[in-house]
Amino acid sequence: MDMPPSPLSAKRFGPMPALQQLVSCTRRQFVLSALHILLVTAVFLWRQWYDLLVLFACLLLAAALVLPGEALLRRVLPTDAGWRWCWAAQPPLLALGASAATLAYVYATKTLHLKALGGAQMLGSALAFGALVAVVPLLYAQRQANALRLSELQRVALSAELKSLQAQVEPHFLYNTLANTRYLARHAPERAVEMLDHLIAYLRTALPDMRTPSSTLARECELAGHYLALMEIRFGTRLATRIACPEDLGSLPVPPMMLMSLVENAVQHGVEPKPGAVCVSVAAALRGDGRLGIVVRDDGAGVQSGQGATLLGSGVGLRNVRERLQALYGGLAAFELRQAADGATEAELLLPVEGRA
């Protein structure tokens, strides 16, 4: 079976796309370039700067030789070639274009008896012009490709870490739920059926999220609702839950399983350590800055000393949430863990919302 191409392959982040962009142009770009050349030529002819006109024409000749060389390089190099092969070909291409331009310049100025630069000056000018036309855009393209590759590496690493978390959490969660169901089947069959119904609904919602890069607020709140319903059966009267997900915000995209991490954390660190009654709530609303705010709140055990570093558990922690947000949204998103004035613990996600003020 053929394996799909890696998202980090050289074909995607190598020099081929940059070379293609360098040697190709749209009709509009071609027309604008031609108009600029005609304008400069007309000015030189009008002012009778024939020496500058010849210099300008020879510099264009250098570019006219370098750019086809880049196109040939794109055809000769393998599609998965790295940047070093592209850069190794630049000095010969620049030298060829600059040498041809210098020879043409020397011949034209002698033939037309024009004031001329020295051969070394002309060669240096042609090399500098060729570098400006070809090398500088390639250098910028390589830096851009490296930045995209680094971003993709971060996304892949975070995705793998999330899948690892899910692989660790789900069996533990299923074991506890099935053990509780077995107990209820013997002592409270109706509650056992209710627990199985919520478990089926939870899995039906959660499993697709593990394979998709994005989810919606409504879907994640539904998933959190099924999970909290299972926890209510498990903890009985000790746990009360509330979920407020406005219908007009339900279609907004949110990262999959991130809200679940905060809800699971509230149960693990808020409900389990406290012997009394605890309320866990989830509320979503648009903030004044146009971002979507999702707050998971519990009035349980609270943020204890030393707990913050591993608060989200299972080897992910606050670092994973912040890194996922950084990889997905840059500085547009934020995560905050705080203690409210009444002593409750609040974990808030702030996510950018496209197309909303």
C-alpha positions, 0 to 999 in steps of 0.5 A: 500500500502506498503511504501518503506524502508526509506533511513535512516533506521537502516537496512541500517546504523545499525550493520548488514552490519558491522557484515556481513563484519566482519564474512565473507571473500573472498577466497583470504582473507582466503588463506592469513590468513592461510598462515600467521598462517602457517608462524608464526607457522613455525617460532615458531617451528623452533626456538623452542618457544613452549611457544609462539606457545601455546600462539598464538594458544590460542589467535587464539582460542579466536578469533575462538570463538568470530567471530562465536559468531558475526555470531550468533549475526547477525542471532539473532538480528532483521534486523533493530536492532540498534547499542546498541544491538550489543555493549551490546553483545560484553562483553559476547562474549569477556568474553566467548572467553577469558575465554575459551582461558585462560583455554586452555592455562593453561591446555596446559602449565601445560601438556607440562611443559612450561613457562607460563603467569599468569592466569590474564595476559593470560585473559587480553591478550585474551580480548585485542586480541578479541577486536582487532579482533572484537571490533575495526572493529565494532567501525570503521564500526559504525563511517563510518555508522554514517558519511554516515547517516549524509551525507544522512541526508544532502542530504535528507534535501537539496533535500526537500529544493530544492523541496520546492523552486520549489514549491514556484517558479514555481506557481509564474513564471507560473502566470506571464507567463500566465498573459503576454500570456493573454495580448499578446493574445489580442494585439500580438497573434503571440507573445502569441503563441511564448510565449506558445511554450517556456513555453511548452518547458520549462515545458517539460524540467523542470518537469523531473529534479524535480524528478531526482538527476542529469541532464546534462549541455546540458539539463540545458542550454536548460532549461535556454534558454527557460526561458530566451526566455520567459523573452525576450518576457516579457521585450522586447528590454530591455533584450538580452541573450546569451548561450554558451554551447559547444557540447562536454561538453553537456553530463557532469552531473550537479546538476538539477535546480542549473543553473536555480537558478542563471539565475533566480537570474540574471533576478530578481536582474539584469534585473528587478531593472534596467530601461535600457537594460541588457544582461544576458549570460550563458557560460560553459567551462573546466578550467585549473584545469579540472573542469567545469566552468559555469558562469552566467553574467549580466550587470544589477543593480549589487550586491548591499549592503546587497543583498548577503545574500539573493541573490538567493531569495525564502529562499534558498540563497547562503547557499543552493547552497554551501550546495548542492555542499558540499553534492554532491562533498565535497571540489571538487566543488565551487561557487563564486559570484563576480563583474567583472572589467567592473561592471557586476555581475558574478556567477560561478559554478565550478564542478568536471568532472570525467574522464577528465584531 
